[in-house]
Amino acid sequence: MLLFTCVRTLNRITTGSAQFDELLAGGIESQSITEFFGEFRTGKTQLCHTLCVSSQLGYDLGGGQGKVLYVDTEGNFRPERITAIAERFSLDPEGCLENVIHCRAMTHEQQMEAIIQASALFHETG
């Protein structure tokens, strides 16, 4: 899985876990590509779903007020999880879903194409 956040300023995005954020020196760095990999059932998908929402939080809440590209390499993206997590963070579930671009990519070439296209879209729409 790849997660690409589009926010205007370089900052750290909360993972939703204070302890994990501390291990990561404040969270996941914005304006970067972050790849998650690991064994089956270790929380990669849950973390990515949470970051899809927390990336949209205000800066004062550990977010980036931005949009997200979720490049799904395993077929695990679940919009209903975004909805539940958005409600946990007191955000509009439909608004959160609108700010998440989801694509399925099986090869490195498809992943790069998704990143290029999303970068152009994020640049156009802000």
C-alpha positions as CSV (number, residue, x, y, z in Angstrom):
1,M,0.0,0.0,0.0
2,L,1.1,3.5,-0.7
3,L,-0.3,6.6,0.8
4,F,0.3,10.0,-0.8
5,T,-0.9,13.1,1.1
6,C,-1.4,16.4,-0.5
7,V,-1.1,19.2,2.0
8,R,0.2,22.7,1.6
9,T,2.8,22.7,4.4
10,L,5.3,20.2,5.5
11,N,4.2,18.7,8.8
12,R,3.5,15.4,10.5
13,I,0.1,13.7,10.3
14,T,-1.2,11.8,13.3
15,T,-1.7,8.1,13.1
16,G,-4.4,8.3,15.7
17,S,-2.1,6.7,18.3
18,A,0.0,8.9,20.5
19,Q,2.5,6.1,21.2
20,F,2.9,5.4,17.5
21,D,3.2,9.1,16.7
22,E,6.0,9.3,19.3
23,L,7.9,6.4,17.6
24,L,7.6,8.2,14.3
25,A,8.9,11.6,15.7
26,G,5.4,13.1,15.5
27,G,3.5,11.1,12.9
28,I,3.7,10.4,9.2
29,E,5.5,13.2,7.2
30,S,3.3,15.1,4.8
31,Q,4.3,16.0,1.2
32,S,5.8,12.5,0.9
33,I,5.1,9.0,-0.3
34,T,4.8,6.5,2.5
35,E,4.8,2.8,1.9
36,F,3.5,0.3,4.4
37,F,4.5,-3.3,4.2
38,G,4.5,-6.3,6.6
39,E,2.9,-9.5,7.5
40,F,-0.7,-10.3,7.0
41,R,-3.0,-8.9,9.7
42,T,-0.5,-6.5,11.2
43,G,-2.6,-3.3,10.8
44,K,-1.4,-1.8,7.6
45,T,-4.9,-1.4,6.1
46,Q,-6.3,0.0,9.4
47,L,-3.4,2.5,9.6
48,C,-3.9,3.6,6.0
49,H,-7.7,4.1,6.5
50,T,-7.0,6.1,9.6
51,L,-4.5,8.3,7.8
52,C,-7.0,8.9,5.0
53,V,-9.1,10.6,7.6
54,S,-6.5,12.1,9.9
55,S,-4.8,13.8,6.9
56,Q,-7.9,15.9,6.6
57,L,-7.9,17.1,10.2
58,G,-6.9,20.7,11.1
59,Y,-3.3,21.4,11.7
60,D,-4.1,22.0,15.4
61,L,-5.4,18.4,15.6
62,G,-2.4,16.7,14.0
63,G,-3.8,16.8,10.5
64,G,-2.8,18.4,7.3
65,Q,-6.1,19.8,6.0
66,G,-5.4,17.9,2.8
67,K,-6.3,15.2,0.4
68,V,-5.1,11.6,0.0
69,L,-4.2,9.2,-2.7
70,Y,-4.7,5.6,-1.6
71,V,-2.9,3.3,-4.0
72,D,-4.4,-0.1,-3.1
73,T,-2.1,-3.0,-4.0
74,E,-4.0,-5.7,-2.1
75,G,-7.7,-4.9,-2.7
76,N,-8.4,-3.9,0.9
77,F,-9.8,-0.4,0.6
78,R,-13.1,-0.1,2.3
79,P,-15.1,3.1,2.1
80,E,-17.2,2.1,5.1
81,R,-14.1,2.1,7.2
82,I,-13.4,5.7,6.2
83,T,-16.9,6.6,7.2
84,A,-16.6,5.0,10.6
85,I,-13.2,6.6,11.3
86,A,-14.4,10.0,10.1
87,E,-17.2,9.7,12.7
88,R,-14.6,8.8,15.4
89,F,-12.8,12.1,14.5
90,S,-16.1,14.1,14.3
91,L,-15.6,14.8,10.6
92,D,-18.2,14.6,7.8
93,P,-17.9,11.1,6.4
94,E,-19.0,12.0,2.9
95,G,-16.7,14.9,2.8
96,C,-13.8,12.7,3.9
97,L,-14.6,10.2,1.2
98,E,-14.6,12.9,-1.4
99,N,-11.0,13.9,-0.4
100,V,-9.7,10.3,-0.8
101,I,-8.7,9.2,-4.3
102,H,-8.6,5.5,-4.4
103,C,-7.0,3.4,-7.1
104,R,-6.0,-0.2,-7.5
105,A,-2.4,-0.8,-8.8
106,M,-0.8,-4.2,-9.2
107,T,2.5,-3.2,-10.8
108,H,5.2,-0.6,-10.1
109,E,4.3,1.1,-13.4
110,Q,0.7,1.4,-12.4
111,Q,1.7,2.8,-9.0
112,M,3.9,5.5,-10.6
113,E,1.1,6.4,-13.1
114,A,-1.4,6.8,-10.3
115,I,1.0,9.0,-8.4
116,I,1.7,11.2,-11.5
117,Q,-2.0,11.6,-12.3
118,A,-2.9,12.3,-8.7
119,S,-0.1,14.9,-8.3
120,A,-1.5,16.7,-11.4
121,L,-5.0,16.6,-10.0
122,F,-4.0,17.7,-6.5
123,H,-2.0,20.6,-8.0
124,E,-5.1,21.7,-10.1
125,T,-7.6,21.4,-7.3
126,G,-5.5,22.5,-4.4
